[in-house]
Amino acid sequence: MKPVFSWSDTRNEYRRILGYFEFHSGYALLKFLGCLLVAIAVAFLPAYPALPEPAKWTLAIVVFVGLLWMTEAIPAFAIALLAIGLQIVILGKPGGVMVPEGDTKAWQEFVDPWASPSMWLFFGGFILARATARTGLDRSLAGRLLHLAGSRPERVLLFAMGTAFVFSMFLSNTATAAMMLAILAPMIASTPSPAAARALTIGVAFAANLGGMGTIIGTPPNAIASGLLREVYPIDFLRWMVLGLPPALLLVVGLWWALSLKVKSASFDHLSSDPDAAKGPPTEGNDHSNGNGDVVARWQRWVVLAGFAITIGLWLSGSWHGIPTAVVSFVPIVIFSITGVIRPQDIRTLDWDILILLAGGLSLGVGVSQSGLADWIAAQLGALDMSPWALALAFGFLTLLLSNFMSNTAAANILIPVGLAAGLKAGGGPEAAAFAVPMALSASAAMCLPISTPPNAIAYAGGRLRAMDFLLPGAIIGLVACPLAVFWSRWVLGWMGN
């Protein structure tokens, strides 16, 4: 009879168990423990004057999750969940460092951000993006716009960057960059000028980065700033566009002018510019392909067009009809769901990790504010005797620097609550917005490295760009964007206040 166990089976089982402790897993564990030790040391070893006990624990949590985000010891969404969990266990439990005995509902403050208006606003943006991708509307519109550019290289660059810029205001900048570079692939591959190929590639990636500055749903840092400002100085969809779009436009136009000097020697006359090339293979009847092998009804494309127009129109006219921006987000959510444009499998493929990361950032903002840490930091900064302008610039450049090396969402999660507290200390709600908004815009302007943003990574993966190709233009954009955002935000907020 064959034995139930054998040495061979045992050895294989040992190997399987030991596989869980490979070097990369052990290295991640070391990074995790190292971040924890540094956070404890930073929060509890120095004798901080007048720092409350809850604020010390909050400081430890903020430093811990911040270091985890920087070192990428565990996935970013997992760090956000860890931040919420630590705040509940340490700060929000009955009898904890921040909650008196008998209060059993205080912990809910740390999970309430999951259902906040900012979350629903961003979720509505995800639904819009998924609907346009599923119906092929994004590729069709992009193809038609590039058809209008003709074969002049400067016009091709202008229309490519302009399309990426506008699309990333409402859709994922990652998906926008991937789509535009796929459509431009024949032009990039066939041009005899390497400089022109590099200019087209980097132009699309940077335009997708900058376009996210223009709307609240353009990028998570915008939603984080808007969500944290909701109680002190609410900024609706149109006001954010007034604050974020002009600086973004100036930056992208300047970038186009600089890159257009590199594409003048290129020629695209040999390429056909078929506006329908991006639609995918032809289909019969009233159906069409979205380019991904998914056949959808033509009427669904019209539903998406109408839903998109209605939603954007309501967002832009919120000051007239009075419907909150987050409530308007239910228009595409409901319309696209009941008409079958968005199906169960589409809901499953949404970027839920980004929503979790956003919720974690808003939850951290609650802890920083409620524990007294924000007020303490603001008091320390006030002792430096810096003008609000200089302090806002310092926060903007710090966000810019950090966002070049880590997720701009994570950088915003860490820094914007602190900047908000400094603004409140300096002059109340408008001053808080004058700190938080430029910080969010500066996060989107961080693009010095291939790893700084997903569009940069996509462009770099094409094999035509070196890491150094990002450094100079990215540094110039960052150095211009931060003071431009601070100046413009302060001027506009002062004008709105009057």
NORMOLIN-V497339 format. One record per residue. N is the residue number from 1. RES is the residue in one letter. PHI is phi in whole degrees, 0 to 359 (999 if undefined). D_CENTER is the distance of its C-alpha to the mean C-alpha in Angstrom with 1 decimal. Layout:
<<N & RES & PHI & D_CENTER> <N & RES & PHI & D_CENTER>>
This chain:
<<1 & M & 999 & 62.2> <2 & K & 287 & 58.7> <3 & P & 293 & 57.4> <4 & V & 293 & 54.4> <5 & F & 244 & 52.7> <6 & S & 220 & 53.2> <7 & W & 299 & 52.3> <8 & S & 297 & 50.3> <9 & D & 297 & 48.2> <10 & T & 297 & 47.8> <11 & R & 298 & 46.6> <12 & N & 296 & 44.1> <13 & E & 293 & 42.8> <14 & Y & 299 & 42.6> <15 & R & 299 & 40.6> <16 & R & 296 & 38.2> <17 & I & 294 & 37.7> <18 & L & 295 & 37.4> <19 & G & 298 & 34.7> <20 & Y & 289 & 32.4> <21 & F & 245 & 33.0> <22 & E & 295 & 32.3> <23 & F & 301 & 31.2> <24 & H & 294 & 27.5> <25 & S & 291 & 27.6> <26 & G & 296 & 29.9> <27 & Y & 295 & 27.7> <28 & A & 297 & 24.7> <29 & L & 295 & 27.1> <30 & L & 298 & 28.3> <31 & K & 297 & 24.9> <32 & F & 299 & 24.2> <33 & L & 293 & 27.7> <34 & G & 297 & 27.3> <35 & C & 298 & 24.1> <36 & L & 296 & 26.0> <37 & L & 295 & 29.1> <38 & V & 297 & 27.3> <39 & A & 298 & 25.6> <40 & I & 296 & 29.0> <41 & A & 295 & 30.7> <42 & V & 295 & 28.3> <43 & A & 279 & 28.6> <44 & F & 242 & 32.3> <45 & L & 283 & 34.3> <46 & P & 290 & 34.2> <47 & A & 267 & 36.2> <48 & Y & 287 & 33.6> <49 & P & 289 & 35.8> <50 & A & 63 & 35.3> <51 & L & 268 & 32.2> <52 & P & 296 & 32.6> <53 & E & 301 & 32.7> <54 & P & 300 & 29.7> <55 & A & 292 & 27.7> <56 & K & 297 & 28.8> <57 & W & 294 & 27.5> <58 & T & 295 & 24.2> <59 & L & 300 & 24.0> <60 & A & 298 & 24.9> <61 & I & 295 & 22.1> <62 & V & 297 & 19.4> <63 & V & 295 & 20.8> <64 & F & 299 & 21.2> <65 & V & 290 & 17.7> <66 & G & 297 & 16.4> <67 & L & 294 & 18.8> <68 & L & 297 & 18.0> <69 & W & 296 & 14.3> <70 & M & 291 & 15.8> <71 & T & 272 & 18.5> <72 & E & 55 & 16.7> <73 & A & 296 & 20.0> <74 & I & 225 & 18.7> <75 & P & 303 & 15.7> <76 & A & 300 & 12.5> <77 & F & 293 & 13.0> <78 & A & 293 & 16.6> <79 & I & 294 & 16.0> <80 & A & 298 & 14.3> <81 & L & 295 & 17.4> <82 & L & 297 & 19.6> <83 & A & 299 & 18.5> <84 & I & 296 & 19.4> <85 & G & 297 & 22.6> <86 & L & 296 & 23.7> <87 & Q & 294 & 23.4> <88 & I & 296 & 25.4> <89 & V & 289 & 28.0> <90 & I & 270 & 28.5> <91 & L & 263 & 27.8> <92 & G & 259 & 28.2> <93 & K & 284 & 31.2> <94 & P & 302 & 34.6> <95 & G & 80 & 36.4> <96 & G & 284 & 33.4> <97 & V & 290 & 32.7> <98 & M & 237 & 31.2> <99 & V & 237 & 32.9> <100 & P & 291 & 36.7> <101 & E & 299 & 38.8> <102 & G & 101 & 39.0> <103 & D & 276 & 35.6> <104 & T & 259 & 34.1> <105 & K & 243 & 31.2> <106 & A & 297 & 29.3> <107 & W & 299 & 27.0> <108 & Q & 296 & 25.5> <109 & E & 301 & 23.7> <110 & F & 275 & 21.3> <111 & V & 252 & 20.6> <112 & D & 302 & 20.7> <113 & P & 303 & 17.0> <114 & W & 298 & 16.7> <115 & A & 252 & 18.6> <116 & S & 287 & 17.3> <117 & P & 304 & 16.8> <118 & S & 298 & 13.0> <119 & M & 294 & 12.9> <120 & W & 292 & 15.2> <121 & L & 297 & 13.5> <122 & F & 292 & 10.3> <123 & F & 298 & 12.9> <124 & G & 298 & 14.8> <125 & G & 296 & 12.1> <126 & F & 298 & 12.0> <127 & I & 295 & 15.8> <128 & L & 302 & 16.1> <129 & A & 296 & 14.2> <130 & R & 293 & 16.4> <131 & A & 293 & 19.4> <132 & T & 293 & 19.2> <133 & A & 289 & 18.7> <134 & R & 293 & 21.6> <135 & T & 276 & 24.0> <136 & G & 75 & 23.3> <137 & L & 295 & 22.7> <138 & D & 295 & 19.8> <139 & R & 292 & 22.0> <140 & S & 295 & 25.0> <141 & L & 296 & 23.5> <142 & A & 296 & 22.1> <143 & G & 297 & 25.6> <144 & R & 292 & 27.5> <145 & L & 295 & 25.6> <146 & L & 292 & 26.3> <147 & H & 298 & 29.9> <148 & L & 293 & 30.3> <149 & A & 288 & 29.5> <150 & G & 73 & 32.7> <151 & S & 243 & 33.4> <152 & R & 291 & 33.1> <153 & P & 299 & 30.5> <154 & E & 296 & 29.2> <155 & R & 289 & 28.7> <156 & V & 299 & 27.1> <157 & L & 298 & 24.6> <158 & L & 298 & 24.1> <159 & F & 291 & 23.6> <160 & A & 294 & 21.3> <161 & M & 292 & 19.0> <162 & G & 297 & 19.4> <163 & T & 296 & 18.7> <164 & A & 298 & 15.5> <165 & F & 297 & 14.5> <166 & V & 292 & 15.6> <167 & F & 299 & 14.3> <168 & S & 286 & 10.6> <169 & M & 291 & 11.1> <170 & F & 236 & 11.8> <171 & L & 246 & 11.0> <172 & S & 298 & 8.5> <173 & N & 292 & 8.3> <174 & T & 294 & 9.6> <175 & A & 295 & 12.3> <176 & T & 297 & 13.1> <177 & A & 297 & 13.8> <178 & A & 297 & 15.8> <179 & M & 295 & 17.7> <180 & M & 294 & 18.6> <181 & L & 291 & 19.7> <182 & A & 292 & 21.8> <183 & I & 292 & 23.5> <184 & L & 276 & 24.2> <185 & A & 307 & 25.4> <186 & P & 300 & 29.1> <187 & M & 294 & 28.9> <188 & I & 295 & 27.2> <189 & A & 288 & 29.7> <190 & S & 263 & 32.8> <191 & T & 290 & 32.5> <192 & P & 283 & 35.1> <193 & S & 259 & 33.1> <194 & P & 300 & 30.7> <195 & A & 296 & 29.3> <196 & A & 293 & 28.5> <197 & A & 297 & 26.8> <198 & R & 294 & 24.6> <199 & A & 296 & 23.9> <200 & L & 298 & 22.9> <201 & T & 294 & 20.6> <202 & I & 288 & 18.8> <203 & G & 297 & 18.9> <204 & V & 294 & 17.0> <205 & A & 298 & 14.3> <206 & F & 291 & 14.0> <207 & A & 296 & 14.3> <208 & A & 295 & 11.4> <209 & N & 296 & 9.3> <210 & L & 288 & 11.2> <211 & G & 299 & 11.2> <212 & G & 296 & 7.8> <213 & M & 291 & 9.5> <214 & G & 283 & 12.2> <215 & T & 224 & 11.4> <216 & I & 298 & 10.2> <217 & I & 272 & 8.7> <218 & G & 292 & 7.2> <219 & T & 201 & 3.6> <220 & P & 303 & 3.6> <221 & P & 304 & 5.5> <222 & N & 297 & 7.6> <223 & A & 293 & 8.5> <224 & I & 296 & 9.3> <225 & A & 298 & 11.5> <226 & S & 297 & 13.0> <227 & G & 294 & 13.8> <228 & L & 289 & 15.5> <229 & L & 276 & 17.3> <230 & R & 302 & 18.6> <231 & E & 273 & 21.9> <232 & V & 253 & 22.6> <233 & Y & 199 & 21.5> <234 & P & 299 & 19.9> <235 & I & 235 & 17.9> <236 & D & 274 & 18.0> <237 & F & 298 & 16.3> <238 & L & 293 & 18.9> <239 & R & 297 & 18.9> <240 & W & 296 & 15.3> <241 & M & 298 & 16.1> <242 & V & 296 & 19.1> <243 & L & 280 & 17.2> <244 & G & 260 & 14.3> <245 & L & 288 & 15.9> <246 & P & 302 & 19.0> <247 & P & 300 & 17.5> <248 & A & 296 & 15.2> <249 & L & 297 & 18.3> <250 & L & 300 & 20.5> <251 & L & 293 & 18.3> <252 & V & 287 & 18.1> <253 & V & 293 & 21.8> <254 & G & 298 & 22.8> <255 & L & 295 & 21.0> <256 & W & 299 & 22.8> <257 & W & 300 & 26.1> <258 & A & 294 & 25.9> <259 & L & 285 & 25.1> <260 & S & 297 & 27.7> <261 & L & 293 & 30.4> <262 & K & 268 & 29.6> <263 & V & 254 & 29.9> <264 & K & 298 & 33.2> <265 & S & 280 & 35.3> <266 & A & 277 & 33.6> <267 & S & 216 & 35.1> <268 & F & 241 & 33.8> <269 & D & 297 & 37.1> <270 & H & 280 & 37.8> <271 & L & 262 & 34.8> <272 & S & 276 & 35.1> <273 & S & 250 & 32.4> <274 & D & 277 & 32.7> <275 & P & 295 & 30.4> <276 & D & 263 & 30.8> <277 & A & 296 & 30.1> <278 & A & 273 & 26.6> <279 & K & 281 & 27.9> <280 & G & 100 & 29.1> <281 & P & 295 & 32.7> <282 & P & 293 & 35.1> <283 & T & 228 & 36.0> <284 & E & 264 & 38.9> <285 & G & 67 & 39.5> <286 & N & 265 & 36.8> <287 & D & 256 & 34.1> <288 & H & 209 & 31.8> <289 & S & 265 & 29.5> <290 & N & 269 & 25.7> <291 & G & 91 & 26.0> <292 & N & 243 & 25.1> <293 & G & 82 & 28.6> <294 & D & 255 & 27.8> <295 & V & 270 & 30.3> <296 & V & 234 & 29.5> <297 & A & 287 & 31.7> <298 & R & 296 & 31.6> <299 & W & 296 & 31.7> <300 & Q & 292 & 28.4> <301 & R & 295 & 26.8> <302 & W & 292 & 28.5> <303 & V & 298 & 27.2> <304 & V & 295 & 23.6> <305 & L & 301 & 24.5> <306 & A & 295 & 26.2> <307 & G & 298 & 23.5> <308 & F & 297 & 20.8> <309 & A & 297 & 23.2> <310 & I & 296 & 24.2> <311 & T & 296 & 20.7> <312 & I & 297 & 19.5> <313 & G & 299 & 23.0> <314 & L & 292 & 22.9> <315 & W & 298 & 19.6> <316 & L & 285 & 21.0> <317 & S & 253 & 24.4> <318 & G & 301 & 23.5> <319 & S & 290 & 25.7> <320 & W & 268 & 28.6> <321 & H & 268 & 28.7> <322 & G & 80 & 27.2> <323 & I & 282 & 25.1> <324 & P & 302 & 22.0> <325 & T & 302 & 18.7> <326 & A & 294 & 17.8> <327 & V & 293 & 21.3> <328 & V & 300 & 20.8> <329 & S & 300 & 18.1> <330 & F & 287 & 21.0> <331 & V & 299 & 22.6> <332 & P & 292 & 20.8> <333 & I & 301 & 20.5> <334 & V & 283 & 24.3> <335 & I & 298 & 25.5> <336 & F & 289 & 23.8> <337 & S & 285 & 24.8> <338 & I & 285 & 28.4> <339 & T & 269 & 28.9> <340 & G & 83 & 27.9> <341 & V & 295 & 25.1> <342 & I & 257 & 22.8> <343 & R & 252 & 24.7> <344 & P & 305 & 24.6> <345 & Q & 292 & 23.5> <346 & D & 288 & 20.5> <347 & I & 299 & 19.4> <348 & R & 292 & 19.7> <349 & T & 265 & 17.4> <350 & L & 293 & 14.4> <351 & D & 279 & 11.2> <352 & W & 295 & 12.7> <353 & D & 296 & 11.4> <354 & I & 292 & 7.8> <355 & L & 296 & 10.0> <356 & I & 295 & 12.1> <357 & L & 297 & 9.6> <358 & L & 296 & 8.8> <359 & A & 297 & 12.6> <360 & G & 297 & 13.4> <361 & G & 294 & 11.8> <362 & L & 294 & 13.7> <363 & S & 293 & 16.7> <364 & L & 300 & 16.7> <365 & G & 299 & 16.8> <366 & V & 297 & 19.9> <367 & G & 296 & 21.6> <368 & V & 299 & 21.2> <369 & S & 284 & 22.6> <370 & Q & 287 & 25.3> <371 & S & 281 & 26.6> <372 & G & 95 & 27.5> <373 & L & 294 & 25.3> <374 & A & 298 & 23.5> <375 & D & 296 & 26.9> <376 & W & 294 & 28.3> <377 & I & 297 & 25.7> <378 & A & 299 & 26.0> <379 & A & 294 & 29.7> <380 & Q & 294 & 29.6> <381 & L & 292 & 27.5> <382 & G & 297 & 30.0> <383 & A & 289 & 32.8> <384 & L & 285 & 31.5> <385 & D & 59 & 32.8> <386 & M & 261 & 29.9> <387 & S & 290 & 29.4> <388 & P & 304 & 26.3> <389 & W & 299 & 25.4> <390 & A & 295 & 25.7> <391 & L & 293 & 23.8> <392 & A & 296 & 20.9> <393 & L & 297 & 20.9> <394 & A & 297 & 21.2> <395 & F & 295 & 18.2> <396 & G & 297 & 16.2> <397 & F & 292 & 17.5> <398 & L & 296 & 17.1> <399 & T & 297 & 13.3> <400 & L & 300 & 13.4> <401 & L & 297 & 15.7> <402 & L & 294 & 14.0> <403 & S & 290 & 10.6> <404 & N & 287 & 12.9> <405 & F & 248 & 14.2> <406 & M & 213 & 11.6> <407 & S & 304 & 8.0> <408 & N & 295 & 6.3> <409 & T & 294 & 5.3> <410 & A & 295 & 9.0> <411 & A & 299 & 10.2> <412 & A & 295 & 9.2> <413 & N & 302 & 10.8> <414 & I & 281 & 13.8> <415 & L & 265 & 14.5> <416 & I & 297 & 13.7> <417 & P & 302 & 16.3> <418 & V & 290 & 18.8> <419 & G & 298 & 18.2> <420 & L & 298 & 18.7> <421 & A & 295 & 21.9> <422 & A & 296 & 23.1> <423 & G & 293 & 22.7> <424 & L & 298 & 24.6> <425 & K & 294 & 27.2> <426 & A & 281 & 27.6> <427 & G & 180 & 28.0> <428 & G & 88 & 26.6> <429 & G & 303 & 23.9> <430 & P & 301 & 23.6> <431 & E & 292 & 23.5> <432 & A & 298 & 20.8> <433 & A & 294 & 18.7> <434 & A & 291 & 19.8> <435 & F & 267 & 18.2> <436 & A & 291 & 15.0> <437 & V & 295 & 13.9> <438 & P & 299 & 14.6> <439 & M & 295 & 12.8> <440 & A & 296 & 9.4> <441 & L & 294 & 10.6> <442 & S & 295 & 11.8> <443 & A & 298 & 8.6> <444 & S & 284 & 7.6> <445 & A & 271 & 11.3> <446 & A & 275 & 11.5> <447 & M & 208 & 12.8> <448 & C & 282 & 16.3> <449 & L & 234 & 16.3> <450 & P & 301 & 16.0> <451 & I & 269 & 13.8> <452 & S & 295 & 11.5> <453 & T & 219 & 9.0> <454 & P & 301 & 9.6> <455 & P & 302 & 11.3> <456 & N & 299 & 13.4> <457 & A & 296 & 14.4> <458 & I & 296 & 15.5> <459 & A & 297 & 17.4> <460 & Y & 293 & 19.0> <461 & A & 294 & 20.1> <462 & G & 292 & 22.2> <463 & G & 87 & 24.6> <464 & R & 261 & 25.3> <465 & L & 245 & 23.2> <466 & R & 261 & 24.0> <467 & A & 300 & 21.8> <468 & M & 292 & 23.7> <469 & D & 295 & 22.7> <470 & F & 274 & 19.2> <471 & L & 295 & 20.6> <472 & L & 293 & 22.6> <473 & P & 296 & 20.5> <474 & G & 294 & 17.3> <475 & A & 294 & 19.4> <476 & I & 297 & 20.9> <477 & I & 299 & 17.8> <478 & G & 296 & 16.5> <479 & L & 294 & 19.9> <480 & V & 276 & 20.2> <481 & A & 295 & 16.8> <482 & C & 297 & 17.1> <483 & P & 295 & 20.6> <484 & L & 296 & 20.1> <485 & A & 295 & 17.2> <486 & V & 295 & 19.6> <487 & F & 298 & 22.6> <488 & W & 295 & 21.3> <489 & S & 298 & 19.7> <490 & R & 293 & 22.9> <491 & W & 293 & 25.1> <492 & V & 292 & 23.4> <493 & L & 295 & 23.3> <494 & G & 295 & 26.9> <495 & W & 292 & 27.9> <496 & M & 295 & 26.4> <497 & G & 293 & 28.3> <498 & N & 274 & 31.4>>
